[in-house]
Amino acid sequence: MFNAGDKVRIVACADDPRAVGKTGRIVDEVAPGPLTGGRWTVNGISIWIAPVLCHGHELQKI
């Protein structure tokens, strides 16, 4: 489980493979629901990569 503002490393990302290996911050204030398909929103990855949606198993808390 993640909280808003948690710093995470992206170990896999079906939404945008360019994000793999990079770090970002969790945006969601609550656990993800059906709108995002159960995926967490990660932002602040890079100026070239928009916020991505990742499943919890694709993220590692730093």
C-alpha positions as a Python dict, from the first residue, in 0.01 Angstrom:
ca = {
    (1, 'M'): (0, 0, 0),
    (2, 'F'): (125, 346, -89),
    (3, 'N'): (39, 696, 31),
    (4, 'A'): (34, 1025, -158),
    (5, 'G'): (385, 1165, -178),
    (6, 'D'): (566, 832, -133),
    (7, 'K'): (879, 812, -345),
    (8, 'V'): (887, 495, -556),
    (9, 'R'): (1111, 324, -810),
    (10, 'I'): (933, 188, -1115),
    (11, 'V'): (1048, -172, -1171),
    (12, 'A'): (800, -241, -1454),
    (13, 'C'): (535, -33, -1630),
    (14, 'A'): (296, -153, -1897),
    (15, 'D'): (166, 205, -1938),
    (16, 'D'): (504, 349, -2050),
    (17, 'P'): (812, 122, -2066),
    (18, 'R'): (1041, 430, -2074),
    (19, 'A'): (961, 484, -1704),
    (20, 'V'): (1121, 154, -1594),
    (21, 'G'): (1419, 215, -1363),
    (22, 'K'): (1320, 574, -1288),
    (23, 'T'): (1180, 721, -966),
    (24, 'G'): (871, 930, -904),
    (25, 'R'): (609, 1014, -645),
    (26, 'I'): (266, 863, -582),
    (27, 'V'): (-14, 1112, -659),
    (28, 'D'): (-320, 921, -533),
    (29, 'E'): (-469, 1024, -196),
    (30, 'V'): (-670, 699, -175),
    (31, 'A'): (-619, 343, -299),
    (32, 'P'): (-680, 313, -675),
    (33, 'G'): (-1021, 200, -792),
    (34, 'P'): (-1195, 88, -1110),
    (35, 'L'): (-1137, 419, -1292),
    (36, 'T'): (-761, 352, -1309),
    (37, 'G'): (-792, -25, -1327),
    (38, 'G'): (-640, -63, -980),
    (39, 'R'): (-322, 121, -1084),
    (40, 'W'): (-136, 393, -893),
    (41, 'T'): (-57, 730, -1054),
    (42, 'V'): (316, 813, -1047),
    (43, 'N'): (432, 1164, -1137),
    (44, 'G'): (760, 1355, -1137),
    (45, 'I'): (943, 1088, -1335),
    (46, 'S'): (1099, 1306, -1604),
    (47, 'I'): (1018, 1614, -1808),
    (48, 'W'): (992, 1380, -2108),
    (49, 'I'): (760, 1126, -1942),
    (50, 'A'): (404, 1217, -1842),
    (51, 'P'): (248, 1072, -1526),
    (52, 'V'): (205, 695, -1560),
    (53, 'L'): (-32, 436, -1414),
    (54, 'C'): (135, 133, -1253),
    (55, 'H'): (12, -168, -1060),
    (56, 'G'): (140, -202, -704),
    (57, 'H'): (365, -497, -796),
    (58, 'E'): (538, -276, -1056),
    (59, 'L'): (649, -26, -788),
    (60, 'Q'): (909, -38, -511),
    (61, 'K'): (893, 209, -221),
    (62, 'I'): (1220, 394, -166),
}
